[in-house]
């Protein structure tokens, strides 16, 4: 299903929206890699896979995979087709389970997409990164490619069921290498330093003002 969706939907989406894509050469063609992006819209997890030539796995609410009937089957096929992996966000153990899932993806030498802010920015600011992204990078020993999205919050605003034709840009930065850099550094400190480095790189690409605080998930996010 992924091959079908990516070979048909991705070229069509690029032809319709014509996203401005820069730095794509920074994404390794093979091997485990983390794509760490700012998060402005639900559409972000569609935009990134559409412009990256290799499969990128993202986590999505398990609700999208459990619908019944024809609509449920089509919805499930769509999300599986764009590389989404189900996670129960209301489960108290979901955070740990999602990290384990991500490590499995990276262990297979695949690309994993993550939003270090944790949830969408509702005011356009870039929020402080949570250290799960650093945990993945340090544990798997893979590079992190920072991604800066612009305009996706207008592509499909919160509450809108249909995407709009608006200018969208996707910028990829040079990979951040972590392997071997933090030997002897306390793990908590290493995770914080790596996360802050990633967020600084994302901010340089997205141009967003920094909030300086963590973002909290809205009830309907």
C-alpha positions as CSV (number, residue, x, y, z in Angstrom):
1,X,0.0,0.0,0.0
2,X,2.8,2.4,0.8
3,X,4.4,2.0,-2.6
4,X,1.0,2.7,-4.3
5,X,0.3,5.8,-2.2
6,X,3.8,7.2,-2.4
7,X,4.0,6.7,-6.2
8,X,0.6,8.3,-6.9
9,X,-0.3,10.7,-4.1
10,X,3.1,12.2,-3.5
11,X,3.7,13.3,-7.1
12,X,0.1,14.6,-7.3
13,X,0.5,16.6,-4.1
14,X,3.7,18.1,-5.2
15,X,2.2,19.1,-8.5
16,X,-0.8,20.8,-6.9
17,X,0.9,22.5,-3.9
18,X,4.3,23.0,-5.5
19,X,6.1,23.1,-2.1
20,X,9.4,25.0,-1.9
21,X,11.8,22.3,-0.8
22,X,15.5,23.1,0.1
23,X,18.3,21.0,1.6
24,X,16.8,17.6,0.6
25,X,20.4,16.5,-0.1
26,X,20.9,16.4,3.7
27,X,18.5,13.4,4.1
28,X,20.6,10.2,3.8
29,X,19.3,7.9,1.1
30,X,19.7,4.8,3.3
31,X,20.2,3.9,7.0
32,X,18.5,4.9,10.1
33,X,17.8,8.6,10.5
34,X,15.5,10.9,12.5
35,X,13.7,13.8,10.8
36,X,12.9,16.2,13.6
37,X,10.5,19.0,12.7
38,X,8.5,21.9,14.0
39,X,4.8,21.1,14.2
40,X,2.2,23.5,12.8
41,X,-0.6,21.4,11.4
42,X,-2.0,17.9,11.1
43,X,-0.9,18.1,7.5
44,X,2.8,18.1,8.5
45,X,2.9,14.3,8.6
46,X,1.7,14.2,5.0
47,X,3.8,17.1,3.7
48,X,7.2,15.6,4.9
49,X,6.7,12.1,3.4
50,X,5.5,13.6,0.2
51,X,8.7,15.5,-0.4
52,X,11.2,13.0,1.0
53,X,12.1,10.2,-1.6
54,X,12.4,7.5,1.1
55,X,9.8,6.2,3.5
56,X,9.3,8.2,6.7
57,X,7.4,6.7,9.5
58,X,5.3,8.9,11.8
59,X,3.2,8.0,14.8
60,X,-0.5,8.7,14.6
61,X,-3.5,8.3,17.0
62,X,-4.7,4.7,17.1
63,X,-8.2,5.9,16.5
64,X,-7.4,6.4,12.9
65,X,-6.7,2.7,12.5
66,X,-9.8,1.3,14.3
67,X,-12.7,2.6,12.3
68,X,-15.3,0.1,10.9
69,X,-17.0,-0.3,7.6
70,X,-15.8,1.0,4.2
71,X,-14.8,4.4,5.6
72,X,-12.8,2.8,8.4
73,X,-11.0,0.6,5.9
74,X,-10.2,3.5,3.6
75,X,-9.0,5.6,6.5
76,X,-6.8,2.8,7.8
77,X,-5.4,2.1,4.3
78,X,-4.6,5.8,3.8
79,X,-2.7,6.2,7.1
80,X,-0.8,2.9,6.6
81,X,-0.1,4.0,3.0
82,X,1.7,7.2,4.1
83,X,3.8,5.4,6.7
84,X,1.8,6.1,9.8
85,X,2.2,3.9,12.9
86,X,-0.6,3.6,15.5
87,X,-0.1,4.7,19.1
88,X,-2.6,5.0,21.9
89,X,-2.0,8.6,23.2
90,X,-4.4,8.1,26.1
91,X,-2.5,5.1,27.4
92,X,-0.3,6.0,30.4
93,X,2.4,3.8,28.9
94,X,2.0,5.3,25.4
95,X,5.2,7.4,25.6
96,X,7.4,4.4,26.4
97,X,5.7,2.3,23.7
98,X,6.1,5.0,21.1
99,X,9.8,5.2,21.8
100,X,10.1,1.5,21.5
101,X,8.3,1.6,18.2
102,X,10.6,4.3,16.9
103,X,13.7,2.4,17.9
104,X,12.4,-0.6,16.0
105,X,12.0,1.6,12.9
106,X,15.5,3.0,13.3
107,X,16.9,-0.4,14.0
108,X,15.7,-1.6,10.6
109,X,17.6,1.2,9.0
110,X,14.5,3.3,8.2
111,X,13.6,7.0,8.7
112,X,11.5,8.1,11.6
113,X,9.8,11.5,11.8
114,X,9.2,13.2,15.1
115,X,8.0,16.5,16.5
116,X,10.1,17.3,19.6
117,X,7.6,20.0,20.7
118,X,5.2,17.1,21.4
119,X,2.1,18.7,19.8
120,X,1.1,21.4,17.3
121,X,1.9,25.0,18.0
122,X,-1.4,26.9,18.2
123,X,0.2,30.3,18.2
124,X,3.0,29.9,15.7
125,X,5.8,30.0,18.3
126,X,8.4,27.2,18.5
127,X,8.1,25.5,21.9
128,X,10.9,23.9,23.9
129,X,11.8,20.4,22.8
130,X,11.2,17.3,24.8
131,X,14.1,15.0,25.2
132,X,12.6,11.9,23.6
133,X,14.2,12.8,20.3
134,X,17.6,12.8,21.9
135,X,16.9,9.5,23.6
136,X,16.2,8.0,20.2
137,X,19.3,9.5,18.6
138,X,21.7,8.5,21.4
139,X,20.2,5.0,21.8
140,X,20.1,4.2,18.1
141,X,23.3,6.1,17.3
142,X,21.7,7.7,14.2
143,X,21.9,11.2,12.9
144,X,19.1,13.8,13.3
145,X,18.1,15.9,10.3
146,X,16.3,19.1,11.4
147,X,13.3,20.2,9.4
148,X,11.7,23.6,9.2
149,X,8.1,23.8,7.9
150,X,6.4,27.1,7.0
151,X,2.9,27.7,5.8
152,X,1.4,24.3,6.8
153,X,-0.8,25.9,9.4
154,X,-2.7,27.6,6.6
155,X,-2.8,24.5,4.5
156,X,-5.2,22.8,6.8
157,X,-6.2,25.0,9.8
158,X,-7.5,23.4,12.9
159,X,-11.2,22.5,12.4
160,X,-10.9,22.4,8.6
161,X,-11.6,19.1,6.8
162,X,-10.2,20.1,3.5
163,X,-6.7,21.3,2.5
164,X,-6.2,24.6,0.9
165,X,-3.9,25.7,-1.9
166,X,-1.3,27.9,-0.1
167,X,2.4,28.4,-0.3
168,X,4.3,25.8,1.8
169,X,8.0,25.4,2.3
170,X,10.1,22.6,3.7
171,X,13.7,23.1,4.6
172,X,16.1,20.3,5.7
173,X,19.3,21.2,7.6
174,X,22.6,19.4,7.8
175,X,22.5,16.2,9.9
176,X,23.3,16.5,13.6
177,X,25.6,13.6,14.5
178,X,25.5,12.4,18.1
179,X,27.4,9.1,18.0
180,X,30.5,9.2,20.2
181,X,30.1,12.8,21.2
182,X,28.8,12.4,24.7
183,X,30.9,9.7,26.3
184,X,31.3,10.4,30.0
185,X,28.5,13.0,30.0
186,X,25.6,12.2,32.4
187,X,22.7,10.9,30.3
188,X,20.2,13.5,31.4
189,X,22.6,16.3,30.5
190,X,23.4,14.7,27.1
191,X,19.8,14.4,26.2
192,X,19.1,18.0,27.1
193,X,22.1,19.3,25.1
194,X,21.2,17.2,22.1
195,X,17.6,18.3,22.2
196,X,18.5,22.0,22.5
197,X,20.9,21.7,19.6
198,X,18.2,20.2,17.5
199,X,15.6,22.9,18.4
200,X,18.1,25.6,17.6
201,X,18.6,24.1,14.2
202,X,14.9,23.8,13.6
203,X,14.3,27.4,14.6
204,X,17.0,28.6,12.1
205,X,15.1,26.8,9.4
206,X,11.5,27.7,10.4
207,X,12.2,31.3,11.5
208,X,9.7,31.0,14.4
209,X,10.0,33.0,17.6
210,X,10.9,30.8,20.5
211,X,8.3,30.3,23.3
212,X,10.9,29.3,25.9
213,X,8.4,26.9,27.5
214,X,6.9,23.4,26.9
215,X,3.8,23.1,24.8
216,X,0.8,21.3,26.2
217,X,-1.6,19.1,24.2
218,X,-5.0,20.6,23.7
219,X,-8.0,18.3,24.5
220,X,-8.8,18.0,20.8
221,X,-5.2,17.8,19.5
